[in-house]
Amino acid sequence: DEPTADAPAWAGQHGQVQVRSDPGVPAPGWPAPYSLDEQRDLLSDAPAVAALCAALPRVLDLPPSFAAGVFASAAGLWRGVRFALTFESDMAAQDSSAELAFLTEKSFKPLQHGLPLLMLGSPGTLAQLRSLGFRSFSPAVNESYDDQVDGRLRLQAVLQEAERLVALPDEAWRQLRRPGGPLDAAIRHNERHVGCGALRRVLAGLAGRLLAPVTQPCQASGADHAQGGI
Protein backbone atom coordinates (compact mmCIF):
# COMPACT_ATOMS: atom_id res chain seq x y z
CA ASP A 1 0.00 0.00 0.00
CA GLU A 2 1.07 3.58 -0.65
CA PRO A 3 2.11 5.49 2.50
CA THR A 4 -0.24 8.24 3.58
CA ALA A 5 0.53 11.51 5.29
CA ASP A 6 -0.52 9.98 8.64
CA ALA A 7 1.38 6.73 8.27
CA PRO A 8 5.14 6.14 8.46
CA ALA A 9 6.89 5.02 5.31
CA TRP A 10 9.01 1.89 5.36
CA ALA A 11 12.30 1.54 3.51
CA GLY A 12 15.33 -0.68 3.54
CA GLN A 13 16.41 -4.14 2.45
CA HIS A 14 18.44 -7.27 3.32
CA GLY A 15 17.03 -7.42 6.83
CA GLN A 16 17.29 -3.72 7.66
CA VAL A 17 14.02 -1.82 8.02
CA GLN A 18 14.09 1.92 8.52
CA VAL A 19 11.14 4.11 9.45
CA ARG A 20 10.77 7.71 8.41
CA SER A 21 7.95 9.99 9.44
CA ASP A 22 7.87 12.03 6.23
CA PRO A 23 6.95 9.93 3.15
CA GLY A 24 8.26 12.70 0.91
CA VAL A 25 11.83 12.45 2.18
CA PRO A 26 13.99 9.82 0.46
CA ALA A 27 15.06 7.08 2.84
CA PRO A 28 18.74 6.48 3.50
CA GLY A 29 20.19 3.17 2.44
CA TRP A 30 20.41 1.42 -0.91
CA PRO A 31 17.88 1.14 -3.74
CA ALA A 32 16.40 -2.30 -4.26
CA PRO A 33 17.08 -4.05 -7.59
CA TYR A 34 13.48 -3.24 -8.59
CA SER A 35 11.46 -0.25 -7.45
CA LEU A 36 7.85 -0.56 -6.25
CA ASP A 37 6.56 0.80 -9.58
CA GLU A 38 8.68 -1.72 -11.50
CA GLN A 39 7.37 -4.55 -9.34
CA ARG A 40 3.80 -3.46 -10.08
CA ASP A 41 4.57 -3.32 -13.81
CA LEU A 42 5.99 -6.83 -13.64
CA LEU A 43 2.94 -8.20 -11.80
CA SER A 44 0.61 -6.49 -14.28
CA ASP A 45 2.29 -8.33 -17.19
CA ALA A 46 -0.54 -10.82 -17.73
CA PRO A 47 1.32 -13.19 -20.12
CA ALA A 48 4.31 -13.42 -17.74
CA VAL A 49 2.09 -14.05 -14.72
CA ALA A 50 0.07 -16.64 -16.66
CA ALA A 51 3.25 -18.45 -17.74
CA LEU A 52 4.46 -18.54 -14.15
CA CYS A 53 1.15 -19.84 -12.85
CA ALA A 54 1.06 -22.52 -15.53
CA ALA A 55 4.37 -23.87 -14.22
CA LEU A 56 2.98 -24.28 -10.70
CA PRO A 57 2.91 -26.17 -8.41
CA ARG A 58 6.60 -26.88 -8.07
CA VAL A 59 8.09 -29.64 -5.93
CA LEU A 60 10.14 -28.62 -2.92
CA ASP A 61 13.42 -30.45 -2.47
CA LEU A 62 12.72 -30.74 1.26
CA PRO A 63 9.13 -31.84 1.99
CA PRO A 64 7.84 -31.09 5.51
CA SER A 65 8.27 -34.74 6.52
CA PHE A 66 11.97 -34.75 5.56
CA ALA A 67 14.14 -34.51 8.67
CA ALA A 68 17.68 -35.28 7.53
CA GLY A 69 19.02 -31.73 7.84
CA VAL A 70 19.21 -28.63 5.68
CA PHE A 71 22.05 -29.96 3.51
CA ALA A 72 20.10 -33.06 2.44
CA SER A 73 18.45 -33.01 -0.97
CA ALA A 74 16.79 -35.75 -3.04
CA ALA A 75 19.01 -36.56 -6.03
CA GLY A 76 16.04 -37.35 -8.27
CA LEU A 77 14.87 -33.75 -8.24
CA TRP A 78 18.04 -32.67 -10.07
CA ARG A 79 17.86 -35.19 -12.93
CA GLY A 80 17.27 -33.68 -16.35
CA VAL A 81 18.21 -30.20 -15.11
CA ARG A 82 20.81 -28.26 -17.10
CA PHE A 83 21.85 -25.80 -14.43
CA ALA A 84 20.65 -24.23 -11.20
CA LEU A 85 19.55 -20.61 -10.82
CA THR A 86 20.27 -20.20 -7.14
CA PHE A 87 18.73 -17.45 -5.03
CA GLU A 88 20.83 -16.61 -2.00
CA SER A 89 19.47 -14.73 1.00
CA ASP A 90 20.91 -11.32 0.16
CA MET A 91 21.15 -9.31 -3.04
CA ALA A 92 21.95 -5.76 -2.03
CA ALA A 93 22.01 -3.09 -4.65
CA GLN A 94 24.92 -0.67 -4.81
CA ASP A 95 26.98 0.25 -1.75
CA SER A 96 29.94 -2.14 -1.68
CA SER A 97 30.66 -1.28 1.96
CA ALA A 98 27.20 -2.51 2.90
CA GLU A 99 27.26 -5.84 1.10
CA LEU A 100 26.88 -8.92 3.25
CA ALA A 101 29.09 -11.97 2.81
CA PHE A 102 26.15 -14.36 2.93
CA LEU A 103 26.48 -17.96 1.79
CA THR A 104 24.13 -20.80 2.73
CA GLU A 105 23.30 -24.41 1.88
CA LYS A 106 21.28 -23.20 -1.11
CA SER A 107 24.56 -22.76 -2.97
CA PHE A 108 25.95 -26.17 -1.99
CA LYS A 109 23.02 -28.33 -3.08
CA PRO A 110 23.32 -28.03 -6.89
CA LEU A 111 27.10 -28.38 -6.67
CA GLN A 112 26.90 -31.60 -4.69
CA HIS A 113 24.48 -33.00 -7.29
CA GLY A 114 26.69 -32.26 -10.27
CA LEU A 115 25.14 -29.08 -11.64
CA PRO A 116 26.65 -25.77 -12.70
CA LEU A 117 24.92 -22.78 -11.18
CA LEU A 118 24.16 -19.14 -11.70
CA MET A 119 24.03 -17.16 -8.48
CA LEU A 120 21.54 -14.46 -7.53
CA GLY A 121 23.26 -13.10 -4.46
CA SER A 122 25.77 -10.57 -3.23
CA PRO A 123 28.78 -9.68 -5.37
CA GLY A 124 31.68 -12.01 -4.73
CA THR A 125 29.52 -15.01 -3.83
CA LEU A 126 31.22 -17.21 -6.44
CA ALA A 127 34.59 -16.04 -5.10
CA GLN A 128 33.46 -17.14 -1.64
CA LEU A 129 32.57 -20.57 -2.98
CA ARG A 130 36.00 -20.88 -4.56
CA SER A 131 37.62 -19.88 -1.26
CA LEU A 132 35.84 -22.86 0.32
CA GLY A 133 37.38 -25.19 -2.24
CA PHE A 134 34.66 -25.34 -4.89
CA ARG A 135 35.30 -24.66 -8.57
CA SER A 136 33.06 -22.38 -10.61
CA PHE A 137 32.33 -22.77 -14.31
CA SER A 138 34.00 -19.99 -16.28
CA PRO A 139 34.65 -19.67 -19.20
CA ALA A 140 31.87 -22.08 -20.23
CA VAL A 141 29.52 -19.96 -18.08
CA ASN A 142 29.86 -16.18 -18.08
CA GLU A 143 30.47 -15.37 -14.41
CA SER A 144 31.44 -11.72 -14.80
CA TYR A 145 28.26 -10.78 -12.91
CA ASP A 146 30.00 -11.83 -9.68
CA ASP A 147 32.15 -8.68 -9.89
CA GLN A 148 29.19 -6.35 -10.47
CA VAL A 149 28.42 -4.29 -7.34
CA ASP A 150 25.20 -2.69 -8.62
CA GLY A 151 22.41 -5.14 -7.79
CA ARG A 152 20.23 -4.12 -10.73
CA LEU A 153 23.05 -4.70 -13.24
CA ARG A 154 24.06 -7.93 -11.50
CA LEU A 155 20.50 -9.26 -11.73
CA GLN A 156 20.28 -8.35 -15.42
CA ALA A 157 23.60 -10.04 -16.16
CA VAL A 158 22.58 -13.26 -14.39
CA LEU A 159 19.24 -13.43 -16.20
CA GLN A 160 20.90 -12.70 -19.54
CA GLU A 161 23.32 -15.61 -19.02
CA ALA A 162 20.46 -17.86 -17.90
CA GLU A 163 18.59 -17.09 -21.12
CA ARG A 164 21.72 -17.90 -23.14
CA LEU A 165 22.18 -21.27 -21.43
CA VAL A 166 18.50 -22.17 -21.82
CA ALA A 167 18.65 -21.36 -25.54
CA LEU A 168 21.63 -23.64 -26.20
CA PRO A 169 20.74 -26.60 -28.46
CA ASP A 170 20.79 -30.02 -26.79
CA GLU A 171 23.92 -31.04 -28.72
CA ALA A 172 25.80 -27.94 -27.59
CA TRP A 173 24.85 -28.66 -24.00
CA ARG A 174 25.95 -32.30 -24.33
CA GLN A 175 29.33 -31.07 -25.56
CA LEU A 176 29.68 -28.85 -22.50
CA ARG A 177 28.80 -31.73 -20.16
CA ARG A 178 30.67 -34.55 -21.94
CA PRO A 179 33.55 -36.33 -20.12
CA GLY A 180 36.57 -34.10 -20.53
CA GLY A 181 34.38 -31.22 -21.70
CA PRO A 182 34.43 -27.63 -20.47
CA LEU A 183 32.23 -28.30 -17.42
CA ASP A 184 33.31 -31.83 -16.55
CA ALA A 185 36.32 -31.21 -14.30
CA ALA A 186 34.54 -28.61 -12.15
CA ILE A 187 31.41 -30.73 -11.81
CA ARG A 188 33.30 -33.85 -10.72
CA HIS A 189 35.52 -31.87 -8.35
CA ASN A 190 32.51 -30.25 -6.64
CA GLU A 191 30.74 -33.58 -6.19
CA ARG A 192 33.85 -35.05 -4.55
CA HIS A 193 34.44 -31.91 -2.50
CA VAL A 194 31.11 -32.37 -0.74
CA GLY A 195 30.77 -36.16 -0.85
CA CYS A 196 34.29 -37.04 0.35
CA GLY A 197 34.37 -34.68 3.33
CA ALA A 198 36.72 -31.96 2.06
CA LEU A 199 34.10 -29.23 2.52
CA ARG A 200 33.51 -30.29 6.12
CA ARG A 201 37.25 -30.13 6.81
CA VAL A 202 37.50 -26.66 5.28
CA LEU A 203 34.55 -25.41 7.34
CA ALA A 204 35.92 -27.00 10.51
CA GLY A 205 39.26 -25.28 9.92
CA LEU A 206 37.56 -21.91 9.45
CA ALA A 207 35.49 -22.42 12.60
CA GLY A 208 38.63 -23.27 14.55
CA ARG A 209 40.39 -20.11 13.42
CA LEU A 210 37.34 -17.96 14.18
CA LEU A 211 36.94 -19.44 17.67
CA ALA A 212 40.64 -19.45 18.55
CA PRO A 213 40.64 -15.91 20.08
CA VAL A 214 37.78 -17.01 22.34
CA THR A 215 38.97 -20.49 23.31
CA GLN A 216 42.64 -19.65 23.93
CA PRO A 217 41.99 -17.34 26.94
CA CYS A 218 39.68 -20.01 28.37
CA GLN A 219 42.37 -22.67 27.95
CA ALA A 220 44.96 -20.41 29.56
CA SER A 221 42.63 -19.74 32.48
CA GLY A 222 42.11 -23.47 32.94
CA ALA A 223 45.89 -24.04 33.01
CA ASP A 224 46.31 -21.32 35.67
CA HIS A 225 43.69 -23.00 37.87
CA ALA A 226 45.40 -26.37 37.44
CA GLN A 227 48.65 -24.80 38.69
CA GLY A 228 46.98 -23.18 41.68
CA GLY A 229 46.72 -19.75 40.10
CA ILE A 230 43.76 -17.43 40.30
N, C-alpha and C positions, 0 to 999 in steps of 0.2 A: 504494500500500500504506500501511496505517496505521503510523506510527512506533512502535517498541517502546522499552522502557526502555533497551536497549543501543544503540540506533541514534539518530543525530542527526536532528532534525526540520528540514525545509526549508521556508522561507517566503520571500515576496517576489514581485515582479512587475515588468513592463516592463524585463527585462534585469538586475534586481538580485536576487541570490540570497543569502539570509542563512542562516547555520547557527546553531542553538542546541542546547545539549547537553541541556536539560531539556524534553521534549515537553509538559510541563504548563504551561510559562510562555508566555504569549502573545508572539508575535514582534513586534518593532517594524516600522513600515512602514504600509502602507495595505491595507485589505481589498479582495480581488478583487471584481469585479462579481457573481460567483457563488461561494458557498462550496463546499467539497468535497462536503458532503452534498447541496447543491442540484444539483450536477453529476451526482451519482449518481442522484438522483430523476429528472432529465431523461433520462439514459440508460436508466433503467428504464421509461420511458414507451413501451411497445411500439408503440402506434399512431403516435406521432411518429417513432420510429426507423424503422418500416416505411415511412412516407411519405417519409422522407429517402432510404432505400435504393432505393425505387422510382424516385426521380428521378436515380439514378446509372446510368452514369457521366456526368460533365459534361465538356465540351470546354474545354480550356485555351486562352486567347487567345494564348499563346506556346508552340507545340509545341517539343520539344527540338531539332528541326532548324532552327528559326527563329533567325537570327543578325543581325537588323537593329537590335538595341539594345533596351533596356528600355522605351523610350517607344513602340515600334512596336506596333501592334495591328490585327488583321484587321477591316476595317469590317463584313464580313458577319456577324460574331458579335454585333453590336449591333442588327441589324435585327429589328424586331418586339418590341423591349424597351421597356417604358414608362419605367423609370427604373433607376438603378444603386443598389444597396445596397453601399457601399464600405467595406471593412474596412481601416483604416489599421494601422500597426505598433504603436501604443500606445493603450491605453484605461485609463488609471489611474483610481483610484476616487474619492478624496475630497480629499486634501491639495493645495490649489491651488498651494502653493509647490513641490510635487514634480512637477507636470505637465510633460511634455516637449513642446516645440514640434516636432512630428514630422510632416512632410508629404513624401509620396513620389509616384512616377509613378502609383501606384494611383488617386490622386485625379484626375490629369490625363486619363486615358484616356477615361472616359465623357464628360467635358466636350468633348474634341476630337472626339468622335463624335456630338455633338448630343443628349446625354441629361442630364436633371436627375439629381441624386444625393441620397441620404441618406448621412450620414457616421457610421460607427462609429469614433470616434477620440477624441483628447483634446479637452477643451473649447476653443473658439476656433479649431478647424480651419477652419471656413467663413470666419471672419474673416481667417485667414491667406491663404486662397485669394483673397479679395477684395483683400487688400493686394498680391497679385501681379498684379492686374488682371482677374481673373475676376469674373463676376457670379453670385450665388446666386439662389435661386428663390422667395423669400418675396415676397408673401403667398400665392402659389398653393400653396407647400409650407410647412408649419409647421416653421420652423427654430429654434424657441425652445430646442431641446435643446442647441444650440451654446453656450448660456450656462450650462448645468447642470454644476456642478463634480462632484457626486456621480456616480460612474461607473454605479452601479446604476440611478439615476433617469434618467441620460442614455440608457442602453441601452433602458430601458422606453419612453422618449419616442420614440426612433428607431423601435423596432419598432411602436409604436402608430401612428405616421404612415405607416409602410410598409403596415400592414394597411389603413389608410384609402385609400391610393392604389391598392392592389390591388383594393379593393372598388368603386372608381368604375366606373360603366357606361362602355361603349366611347364612347358619344356625349359624355359629360362629359369624357372624356380627350381626344377629338378637339377639343373646344372649348378645352381648355387648350393644346393643341399647334397650333391653327390659326394661319395667318399673321396677325399682329397680336394674337394671343391673349396670355393672361397669362404664358406661358412663352417665347413666340417670341423676344422681343428678347434675353433672356439666353442662350438657346440659340445664336442666330446670332452674338452677340458672342463667346461662348466658342470657337466653332469658328474664327472669324477670329483670335482672340487667339493660338491655338496655330498655326493653319495659315499665318498671314501673318508670323510671326516676332516678334510683340510680346512673347510670353512669354520668348523667348530674350533679347531686349534687356533686359527687366526683370531677369532672372536674372543677366545679364552685369553690369548696373549694380550689383546687390547684391554680387556677387562682388568687383567693383572696390573698393567701399567697405569691404568686410570685409578685403581684402588691403592696402589703402592704408597702414595703420600698419606693415605688414611691409615693403612694397616701397619706401616713401619713404626710410627709413634706408639701404637698399641703394643707391638711386639717389644719395643724397647722398654716400655713401662712394665710389661710382664717380666722381663729379665731383671729389672731393678728390684721388683718385689721378691723374685727368687733368690736374690743375693742379700736380702734384708734391707734394701733401700726403701725410700718412701715413694 
